[in-house]
Amino acid sequence: MSYSLPAKIDGEAQLEDLLSTPTDRVIASLERLPGDILILGAGGKMGLSLARMLRRASDARGESRRILAVSRFTRPGQAEAFERHGLETLVGDLLDESFLRRLPRLPNAIFMTGMK
């Protein structure tokens, strides 16, 4: 799934689509990353793009895997934006130890958390 950049980006939806388009190398890299993926701190600036890219790369490989986005999702409609793209969400605070203990044990985790 290679792509070329357009001369002009006509809006946020097109930009998000471009940012989440997996390259051939991203698709191939999933061979070395079998199983479901947990993205911690997915509600940040890059989380939706990354999660969508992983979903699209997995789909391109014909694989069925869970992509689970974990965050507090504090902005209205934020979790729903993930779910519209076939991504699972889990709402909670990663500083809450009881929440951490309830996280599913998936074979792969991406740690994108930060504190301001």
N, C-alpha and C positions, 0 to 999 in steps of 0.2 A: 504494500500500500504506500507507494511513493507519491509525493505531491510537490507542486511548485507553488511558490508564493504569488498571490495576485499583485498587480501594480498598486491597487488601492483596496483597503479594507473598509467595507461599507457598514460597519456597526459591530456592536458587542457580540451578537450572536455569531457572526462570521469569524470574528477574532477567536472566540471560545472554540469554535469548530476547528479552526486551524491549530490552536494550541493543543487540542486533545487528539489530533490525528497522529496515530502511531506511525513511525517510519518502519521500513522493513527490518532494521536492526532492533528496534524495540519489540516488534512481533517475534523475531527470532530469539531474543533474549529470554522470553517466557519459557522456552524449552528448558532453560537452566533454573527456572523458578516454578517448579510444579506445585499445584495446590492453591488453596484459597489465600487471599491477601487481606490483611488488616491494616488500615491506614489510620494511625493515631494523630490527632490534630488536623484532621482533614478540612476543618472549617476555615482555615487560613486562605491566604491569597492564591496559593497554587493547588490547593487540595482538590477542587472540583476538576480542574484541568487534568491533573495526574490521575485521579480516579477514573475519569472518562477515558483517558488514553489507555489505561490498563484494561478497562471493560472492552474497548474497541479492539485492542490487540488480542485479547483472549477470544473474542468473537471471531476475529479474522483467522485464528488458529483452529476454529471449530471446537473450542474447549468450553465446557461449562464450569465456571469457577465463581465462588463468592468473592465480591469486592466489597468489603465492609468498611464504611467511613465512620470514624468515631470522633465526636467533637461535642462541645456544648451547643453548637448551632444557635447562637444568640440572635441572629438577624431573622426577621419574619420571612418565611418561605425558603430559608436556606436549606434545610434538610430535604424539602420537597424537590428542590432543584437537582439534588443527587438522585433521588428516587425516580424522577422523570427519565433518567438515563440508565435505568436498570441497576442501580447501585443500592445496596442496603445501607441503612444508617442506624447508628446507635448513639443516643443522646445521653451525655453525662460528663461529669467533671473528672479529668484525669488526675486531679489532686485529691480526689476522694478515694481512700483505700478500699472501701467496701465496693465502690463501682469498679475499681481495677480488678478486684477478685472475681467479679462477675463477667469480665470480658471473656469472650470465647477464645479458646486456644486454637489458633490457626497456624499453619506451618510457616507463614511469611508475615512479617510486620514491617511497616515503614513508619518511622518515628519523625513526625513533622511538627512537633509541639514547640511552643515558644512562650515566653512570658515578657510582658512589657513592663 
